[in-house]
Amino acid sequence: MLKNIKIRINVLLLSLLPLSFTAVAELSSINDEEMSVISGQAGVYLSGEITLNENGGPIKNAYFGDCTDDKRCGARIAFQTKQNGGWFVLDDMKGSFSFQGLTLRVRDINSGFGGDGAKFNSQVLEIGLPDQIKVDKFQYTYATSSTARPSDAGFQQTDIYTVEIDGDITMQGNLLVFPTGNN
Amino acid sequence: MLSGKIKRLVTIGSVSALLMCSAAKAELASLSDNELSSVDGAGIGMVFEDFVFNAVTDASNGQSFKISGIKSTKGEDVDITVSQLYIANAGSNYGETLNPVNLGRLVNPYEIELLDGNDIGLDDKAILQFAAPKKIAAGTGYDCVSASAVEGSGACSSRPAGTDAASGEVIIGERPDLGLKLQVQVGANAPDSLSINAKSAVFDGSYLRLWGDDSKNQLVGEYRLNFYTPELSISSCDASGQSCGNTIYMKNFELELVLGNQFQPMSIGVTEAQDGSIQPGNFVFEIASIKDYADQKGYMANLPSNGLRSGCNGNTSCESAWDFFNGYYTNPDFKSNLRIGAMHIGDISGSGQNFGSAKIEGMTIQYLKMSSHDL
């Protein structure tokens, strides 16, 4: 057994030698104590901004414009619940969201949660919610329509209501995601 | 000097590589055929830990949340401003104090899963299910309504805040306070405010199942909403929220609403005219008729004339028709219930009026079609 290990080290020595020559200036040695605290479980911290059709989308025609005229410049999502039926539409979606501090990491849970943690004793994907989401003039219109696209023949649409959100929304906490068995 | 450094580095590198190999080996274990057969990607569990949600309208802070585009019968614009929408731990004092709450339990989470239709009476269908925590055997969980329920008092899994008896750990609670405050302005009239608050809400046993119906070529579903709260209150005030009318309090409110089932799926679509052309602007919501299903299966034609199973005189198709309807009418899963422990108007502790309790139980929907129309 010992012999085997020795051979393996020799092979590794050979393979690592050319690498270590080039990298030597950057590297410094670490002792056992320092090594013992290293593990590959650091998460990800995200901040970002999502802007939707601030200056209109790529399509310009009789219906869609560039937000400077009276045409619609937001994005449009149409979905149908019945074959050859009418369409539910989220129309004129535009605005932006920005957030700071959305975190992603894998967490081992084996305690807490009022006794559930010990019973669960497993790993979860933890999405740390950003606390505050800044919403800048996000809006959409909910409508029903006869066709998916405004350019389709026989297009008719009735807007039902419009939602507009501006300012900060509080969203604190962690979303824990994990696979569940078939129960 | 340099060679000594390299030697040390290489040794550390190779030792760490070896350590990694042995560590990885310890994590892996082979699965037997038996173990493999029970593996499937059934679903995704989700738990919100220490969760608070709050969206408000506050003009001084540049915050707004509005719903517009609705018109009154006189053609005036109806502007709805969402003054506050919150989800926080019980004890929020109607959205004043927002403390974190857990939604779902690690051992019984909110789930998105794919169900095998054969298991729930929908042959050869894959069903997408969004489910709240499931109910558990009566007497092993917590009372669904009481905000101070203790273990062993009911069938709900979500717990009020307290201490877990077995582990001694603190339970922050899985029952949120929910609230929605709206300000409604019709035309140039002075705005009114409407506020709906639920304390210590429980949704255990609720689910939405969706699948495709081959004969209708339509997305259909089954929706069950269980909503329990010790207090649901509705109040109306002027815009400043100062001058309020009497609040309606519903104590120990229990709603178990069933829309659709495997025989009568519900569907929602955009209105069609008689000639099949689409008339947009309105929607139609339908729960299929049980008679249609029974006709299709041949049950209607085979029922005993006197309504008794003994009236079938041993005819098996008659007996299966009778058994089908007997099962349909006795299955509690197909029935909707609404129970209000007590309805108070005005000050709940003092001079308010108590209208007593109200119950609607065992309601079965045999057929429902609702369509919206322009006025």
Interface residues (C-beta under 8 A of the other chain):
Chain A: I5 R8 I9 L12 L13 L16 L17 S20 F21 V24 L27 S29 I30 M35 T81 K82 Q83 N84 G85 G86 W87 F88 I109 S111 G112 F113 G114 G115 D116 G117 A118 K119 F120 V124 L129 T141 A143 T144 S145 S146 Q156 Q157 T158 D159 I160 Y161 T162 V163 E164 I165 D166 G167 D168 I169 T170 M171 Q172 G173 N174 L175 L176 V177 F178 P179 T180 G181 N182 N183
Chain B: L2 K5 I6 R8 L9 V10 T11 I12 G13 S14 S16 A17 L18 D40 G41 A42 G43 I44 G45 M46 V47 F48 E49 D50 F51 V52 F53 N54 A55 V56 T57 D58 N61 G62 Q63 S64 F65 K66 I67 S68 G69 I70 L98 P100 N102 R105 L106 V107 P109 E111 E113 R159 G162 T163 D164 A166 S167 E169 V170 I171 I172 K216 N217 Q218 L219 S267 I268 G269 V270 T271 E272 S277 I278 Q279 P280 G281 N282 F283
